[in-house]
Amino acid sequence: MLEIRNLYKNFGNNEVLQGINVSFEEAGIFAVLGPNSSGKTTLIKSILGIVIPQKGEILINEENVIGKWEYRNRIGYLPQIARFPENLKVNELLRLIKDIRGSKTSEQELIELFELAPFLNKRLGNLSGGTRQKVNIVQAFMYDNPIVFLDEPTAGLDPVSLIRFKEMLYDKKRDGKLILITTHIMSLVEEMADELVFLLEGKIHYRGQPSDMKKSYGAKDLERAIANMLRGEFKIEPNGHTQIDSKTHLTD
């Protein structure tokens, strides 16, 4: 479904992506994690066509999409910060998106799910952060895209909306969607992600299930497991022995 081969991206002398190889062949929910400056945002922007890598391939359904644009119609994207035109009303924004991408949408179901009907005639600049995030979710899922990228998707959501959002993601997964999430909320990753991909200094340092990472790094929760990994404290091998990880190993 989505494959990255030998992807490199530099900004001047700053090597942001250094030979990324990763594939997502099945539907599911995958978390793309990493500390600041790890390369995860550049990786996502490269897949979206916002950033052009110097080297490598990005394949969607076995087609290299670098330098093309039509494939974007098969991708939904929820940015971390919804920079909508402040003067537009919610219904005007949704109409604008449909004028650009096409009118066959399911936004009415999403409007009902997140109880946005009372806000459709309100200007985006007058909405609360949580309501803007609901609008952000609607625009990301209003088309039946096989691939969806979500950047900090739960920011500002109230508890009821958060539950509905999680249930929606499970439904999308059952429908065969590939959902990639970047987030700093590790409880969300533990609860929902089938696998996580952890980037460090432009390389993939770890890939696996959240539960396996916790076992490998002797931690009760994912935050502590990642902290142990980054500090290079220890790793528990399958035979039960403890291996000390050096900091050099983390930056190779």
Secondary structure, DSSP 8 states (H G I E B T S, - for coil): -EEEEEEEEEETTEEEEEEEEEEE-SSEEEEEE--TTSSHHHHHHHHHTSS--SEEEEEETTEE-TT--GGGGGEEEE-SS----TTSBHHHHHHHHHHHH-S---HHHHHHHTT-GGGTTSBGGGS-HHHHHHHHHHHHHSS--SEEEEESTTTT--HHHHHHHHHHHHHHHHTT-EEEEE-S-HHHHHHH-SEEEEEETTEEEEEE-HHHHHHHTT-SSHHHHHHHHHHT--EE-TTS-EE---HHHHH-
